[in-house]
Amino acid sequence: MGKMNSLNGQSSKLETSRLLCKSNKEWMAQLPEKLQDIPLYNMALPGSHDAMSYCLDISSPIDRSESQLLQSLDKCVPCITRPLIYKWSTTQELSIKEQLNAGIRYLDLRISHKPNDTSDKLYFVHGIFTEVTVQDILKEIAVWLQHHKKEVIILACRCLEELNPEQHLNLVNLLITTFGNMICPKQEYPTLNTLWRHGYQVIISYENDIEKQYKQLWPAAPYWWGNTVDPQELLNYLEKQKQKGRPEHFFVAGINLTEDLSFIMCHLCESLKEITLSNQHYFIPWVKNQTPGDGKKCINIVAADFIDSGSFVNDVIALNEKLLQ
């Protein structure tokens, strides 16, 4: 009975902490003691899919990974293609600081170099490139962390295929220089208590074999991507992935819809935001039904588009209550 009352008390404390910290700026700092000794890859963490797409530059070059058809169309009728690319590539509306304040602790960062750019600057990309550089945003994240000492962020450097070896080195050096001793080495057992004790606040997931050369870089966290615009197909895919069993460490279940060019051409007056928000009734119950932990069918990071819509962030954080039972 005493143990049950203790667990109920901790669960109540978790709920109270979320209410007291409505913006979720410091939700990790407010977690019950029992959760502070669970590795982060066994907890539920809210993530932002294509976190930097809120500041896309409509006049920038098209990402080289886009289809040849789209690139050819863009050369002929940019006045038509650019607005379409912009509204179907924008997956977030909050700035990085606002996303972190909202409680996001996994940032999906697609990083590339602009075609024909003679500088060594790197940008974020999703269809087109961002207005801001990688260096500027990493500095902004570092400043935010300095003001929130008990919060931990997973930076996922993804879709790095367009970077050459020199650009990879520049990016890795930039990450290490910017975050320094905040970076958690990959050999650590990443519980909050361990991270707090050492002052670690950043876990860098790096999608390239160069990570093997650096203790500061973790292997790429698998991203379960359904690659469909049909919400039920997406959820069916995620359930099939769960049946196969969760990865040992960090991984992401993406509840983001994905359209192709043919779908866009048939829905010229719509946008990714419209189809995402109109299908929230599929995703919210699915999220609430998930369980974090080390079990075969457990989840870890859940990443979404337009993270400020509805109760997504709070719903994911609340899943950690199940670890108290």
C-alpha positions as CSV (number, residue, x, y, z in Angstrom):
1,M,0.0,0.0,0.0
2,G,2.8,2.4,0.9
3,K,4.5,1.7,-2.5
4,M,1.3,2.3,-4.3
5,N,0.7,5.6,-2.5
6,S,4.3,6.6,-3.3
7,L,3.8,5.9,-7.0
8,N,0.5,7.7,-7.1
9,G,2.2,10.7,-5.4
10,Q,4.9,10.7,-8.0
11,S,2.4,10.5,-10.8
12,S,0.5,13.4,-9.3
13,K,3.7,15.3,-9.0
14,L,4.4,14.8,-12.7
15,E,0.9,16.1,-13.6
16,T,1.4,19.1,-11.3
17,S,4.8,19.9,-12.7
18,R,3.3,20.1,-16.2
19,L,0.5,22.4,-15.0
20,L,2.9,24.6,-13.2
21,C,5.2,24.8,-16.2
22,K,2.6,25.3,-18.9
23,S,5.2,26.2,-21.5
24,N,7.2,23.0,-20.7
25,K,10.4,25.0,-20.7
26,E,11.7,22.8,-17.9
27,W,9.6,19.7,-17.9
28,M,12.7,17.4,-17.5
29,A,13.9,19.3,-14.5
30,Q,10.4,18.7,-12.9
31,L,10.3,14.9,-13.4
32,P,9.8,12.6,-10.4
33,E,12.9,11.1,-8.9
34,K,12.1,7.6,-10.2
35,L,12.2,8.8,-13.8
36,Q,15.6,10.5,-13.3
37,D,17.3,7.1,-13.3
38,I,15.7,5.8,-16.5
39,P,17.8,6.2,-19.7
40,L,16.4,8.7,-22.1
41,Y,16.0,6.1,-24.8
42,N,13.5,4.3,-22.6
43,M,11.4,7.5,-22.0
44,A,8.9,9.3,-24.1
45,L,10.3,12.4,-25.7
46,P,8.4,14.9,-28.0
47,G,10.2,15.6,-31.3
48,S,10.0,18.1,-34.1
49,H,10.1,16.7,-37.6
50,D,12.1,19.0,-40.0
51,A,12.5,21.4,-37.1
52,M,14.0,24.2,-39.2
53,S,11.4,24.4,-41.9
54,Y,9.7,27.5,-40.3
55,C,12.3,29.8,-42.0
56,L,12.6,28.5,-45.5
57,D,13.9,30.9,-48.1
58,I,11.5,30.8,-51.0
59,S,14.2,32.3,-53.3
60,S,16.9,29.8,-52.4
61,P,18.0,26.9,-54.7
62,I,16.0,23.7,-54.7
63,D,17.6,20.8,-52.8
64,R,19.6,18.6,-55.2
65,S,17.8,15.5,-53.8
66,E,14.5,16.6,-55.2
67,S,13.2,14.9,-58.4
68,Q,14.5,16.0,-61.8
69,L,10.9,16.7,-62.8
70,L,10.5,19.2,-60.1
71,Q,13.8,20.8,-60.8
72,S,13.0,21.1,-64.5
73,L,9.6,22.6,-63.7
74,D,11.2,25.1,-61.4
75,K,13.5,26.3,-64.2
76,C,10.5,26.9,-66.4
77,V,7.8,28.2,-64.1
78,P,9.3,29.2,-60.7
79,C,6.4,31.6,-60.1
80,I,4.3,28.4,-59.7
81,T,6.7,25.9,-58.3
82,R,8.2,28.1,-55.5
83,P,5.0,28.8,-53.6
84,L,4.0,25.2,-53.9
85,I,7.4,23.9,-52.6
86,Y,7.2,26.5,-49.8
87,K,3.8,25.5,-48.5
88,W,4.3,21.8,-48.8
89,S,7.8,21.8,-47.3
90,T,6.9,23.9,-44.3
91,T,6.4,21.5,-41.4
92,Q,6.8,23.9,-38.4
93,E,5.8,27.4,-37.6
94,L,7.5,28.0,-34.2
95,S,11.1,29.1,-34.0
96,I,13.7,26.8,-32.5
97,K,13.5,28.7,-29.2
98,E,9.7,28.5,-29.2
99,Q,9.9,24.8,-29.9
100,L,12.2,24.2,-27.0
101,N,10.1,26.3,-24.8
102,A,7.1,24.2,-25.8
103,G,8.9,21.1,-24.6
104,I,10.4,19.6,-27.8
105,R,13.5,17.6,-26.9
106,Y,14.4,16.0,-30.3
107,L,15.2,18.2,-33.2
108,D,15.3,16.7,-36.7
109,L,17.9,18.9,-38.5
110,R,18.4,18.3,-42.3
111,I,21.8,19.9,-43.1
112,S,23.3,20.7,-46.5
113,H,25.4,23.1,-48.6
114,K,23.7,25.3,-51.2
115,P,24.6,24.4,-54.8
116,N,27.1,26.8,-56.4
117,D,27.7,28.6,-53.1
118,T,31.4,29.4,-52.9
119,S,31.2,30.0,-49.1
120,D,31.6,27.2,-46.6
121,K,28.3,28.1,-44.9
122,L,25.9,25.3,-44.1
123,Y,22.1,25.6,-44.1
124,F,19.1,23.6,-43.2
125,V,17.1,22.2,-46.0
126,H,13.7,20.7,-46.8
127,G,12.8,21.1,-50.4
128,I,14.5,24.5,-50.3
129,F,17.1,26.0,-48.0
130,T,16.6,28.1,-44.9
131,E,17.3,31.8,-44.5
132,V,19.5,31.2,-41.4
133,T,22.8,29.3,-41.2
134,V,23.5,26.2,-39.1
135,Q,26.1,28.1,-37.1
136,D,23.6,30.7,-36.1
137,I,20.9,28.2,-34.9
138,L,23.4,26.1,-33.0
139,K,24.5,29.1,-31.1
140,E,20.9,30.0,-30.3
141,I,20.3,26.4,-29.0
142,A,23.5,26.7,-26.9
143,V,22.3,29.9,-25.3
144,W,18.9,28.4,-24.5
145,L,20.5,25.5,-22.8
146,Q,22.7,27.8,-20.7
147,H,19.4,29.2,-19.3
148,H,17.9,25.7,-18.7
149,K,20.6,23.7,-17.1
150,K,18.6,20.5,-16.5
151,E,17.0,20.2,-20.0
152,V,18.6,17.7,-22.5
153,I,18.2,17.9,-26.2
154,I,18.8,15.3,-28.9
155,L,20.1,16.9,-32.1
156,A,19.6,14.6,-35.1
157,C,21.9,15.6,-38.0
158,R,20.1,13.9,-40.9
159,C,20.0,13.7,-44.7
160,L,23.7,14.7,-45.0
161,E,24.2,13.0,-48.3
162,E,25.1,16.2,-50.1
163,L,28.0,17.0,-47.8
164,N,31.6,16.2,-48.9
165,P,34.2,15.0,-46.4
166,E,35.5,18.5,-45.8
167,Q,32.0,19.8,-45.1
168,H,31.4,16.9,-42.7
169,L,34.6,17.8,-40.8
170,N,33.5,21.5,-40.7
171,L,30.1,20.5,-39.3
172,V,31.4,18.2,-36.7
173,N,34.0,20.8,-35.6
174,L,31.2,23.4,-35.4
175,L,29.0,21.1,-33.2
176,I,31.9,20.3,-30.9
177,T,33.0,24.0,-30.7
178,T,29.5,25.3,-30.1
179,F,28.5,22.8,-27.4
180,G,31.8,21.8,-25.9
181,N,31.4,20.1,-22.5
182,M,27.6,20.0,-22.9
183,I,27.9,17.1,-25.3
184,C,27.2,13.7,-23.8
185,P,29.7,11.1,-25.1
186,K,28.2,8.0,-26.7
187,Q,29.6,5.6,-24.1
188,E,27.5,7.2,-21.3
189,Y,24.4,5.6,-19.9
190,P,22.1,8.6,-20.5
191,T,19.8,8.9,-17.4
192,L,18.9,12.4,-16.3
193,N,20.9,12.0,-13.1
194,T,24.0,11.0,-15.0
195,L,23.6,13.8,-17.4
196,W,23.0,16.4,-14.7
197,R,26.0,15.2,-12.7
198,H,28.3,15.7,-15.6
199,G,26.6,18.8,-17.0
200,Y,25.7,17.1,-20.3
201,Q,22.8,18.6,-22.1
202,V,23.3,17.6,-25.8
203,I,23.1,14.2,-27.5
204,I,24.2,14.4,-31.1
205,S,22.8,11.7,-33.4
206,Y,24.9,11.9,-36.7
207,E,23.8,10.2,-39.9
208,N,27.1,9.4,-41.4
209,D,29.9,6.9,-40.7
210,I,32.2,9.7,-39.6
211,E,30.4,9.4,-36.2
212,K,32.5,6.3,-35.5
213,Q,35.6,8.6,-35.2
214,Y,34.2,10.8,-32.5
215,K,33.2,10.0,-29.0
216,Q,30.9,13.1,-29.1
217,L,28.7,11.6,-31.9
218,W,26.1,9.0,-31.4
219,P,25.0,6.6,-34.2
220,A,22.0,7.9,-36.2
221,A,18.7,7.3,-34.4
222,P,16.5,5.2,-36.7
223,Y,13.5,7.2,-37.9
224,W,10.3,5.2,-38.6
225,W,9.0,7.0,-41.7
226,G,5.8,5.8,-43.2
227,N,6.2,7.8,-46.5
228,T,2.5,8.2,-47.1
229,V,-0.1,10.9,-47.1
230,D,-2.7,8.4,-45.8
231,P,-3.0,8.7,-42.0
232,Q,-4.3,5.2,-41.5
233,E,-1.5,3.7,-43.7
234,L,1.0,5.7,-41.6
235,L,-0.3,4.3,-38.3
236,N,-0.5,0.8,-39.8
237,Y,3.2,1.1,-40.7
238,L,4.2,2.3,-37.2
239,E,2.3,-0.7,-35.7
240,K,4.1,-3.1,-38.0
241,Q,7.5,-1.5,-36.9
242,K,6.5,-2.0,-33.3
243,Q,5.8,-5.7,-33.9
244,K,9.3,-6.1,-35.2
245,G,10.6,-4.7,-32.0
246,R,12.2,-1.4,-30.9
247,P,15.9,-0.6,-31.5
248,E,18.1,-0.9,-28.4
249,H,18.8,2.8,-28.1
250,F,17.3,6.1,-29.4
251,F,14.7,5.8,-32.2
252,V,11.9,7.9,-33.6
253,A,8.3,7.2,-34.5
254,G,7.3,9.8,-37.1
255,I,3.7,10.7,-37.2
256,N,4.3,13.1,-40.1
257,L,2.4,12.7,-43.4
258,T,4.4,12.7,-46.7
259,E,3.0,13.8,-50.0
260,D,4.5,13.3,-53.5
261,L,4.4,15.5,-56.5
262,S,1.4,13.9,-58.0
263,F,-0.6,14.4,-54.8
264,I,0.5,18.1,-54.7
265,M,-0.6,18.7,-58.3
266,C,-4.0,17.3,-57.4
267,H,-4.3,19.5,-54.3
268,L,-2.9,22.8,-55.5
269,C,-5.1,24.9,-53.2
270,E,-4.2,22.9,-50.1
271,S,-1.0,22.7,-47.9
272,L,0.8,20.3,-45.7
273,K,-0.5,22.2,-42.7
274,E,-4.1,21.8,-43.8
275,I,-3.8,18.0,-44.3
276,T,-1.9,17.6,-41.1
277,L,-4.3,19.5,-38.9
278,S,-7.3,17.8,-40.6
279,N,-6.0,14.4,-39.6
280,Q,-5.1,15.1,-35.9
281,H,-8.0,12.9,-34.8
282,Y,-6.0,9.9,-36.1
283,F,-2.8,10.8,-34.4
284,I,-3.8,12.0,-31.0
285,P,-5.5,8.7,-29.8
286,W,-2.5,6.7,-31.2
287,V,0.0,8.8,-29.3
288,K,-2.0,8.5,-26.0
289,N,-2.1,4.8,-26.4
290,Q,1.7,4.4,-26.6
291,T,4.0,3.2,-23.8
292,P,7.7,4.1,-23.2
293,G,10.1,1.6,-21.8
294,D,12.5,-1.1,-22.9
295,G,9.8,-3.6,-24.0
296,K,9.6,-4.8,-27.6
297,K,6.6,-2.7,-28.5
298,C,7.6,0.4,-26.5
299,I,8.2,3.8,-28.1
300,N,10.9,6.4,-27.4
301,I,10.8,9.7,-29.4
302,V,7.6,10.7,-31.2
303,A,8.1,13.4,-33.9
304,A,5.4,15.4,-35.5
305,D,4.8,18.3,-37.8
306,F,3.3,21.6,-36.5
307,I,4.1,20.6,-32.9
308,D,2.2,23.6,-31.5
309,S,-1.2,22.3,-32.8
310,G,-3.3,20.5,-30.3
311,S,-2.0,18.6,-27.3
312,F,0.9,16.7,-29.0
313,V,3.8,17.8,-26.7
314,N,1.8,17.3,-23.5
315,D,0.5,14.0,-24.6
316,V,4.0,12.6,-25.3
317,I,5.3,13.9,-22.0
318,A,2.4,12.4,-20.1
319,L,3.3,8.9,-21.4
320,N,6.1,8.9,-18.9
321,E,3.5,8.5,-16.2
322,K,3.2,4.9,-17.3
323,L,6.8,4.3,-16.2
324,L,5.7,5.1,-12.6
325,Q,3.1,2.3,-12.6
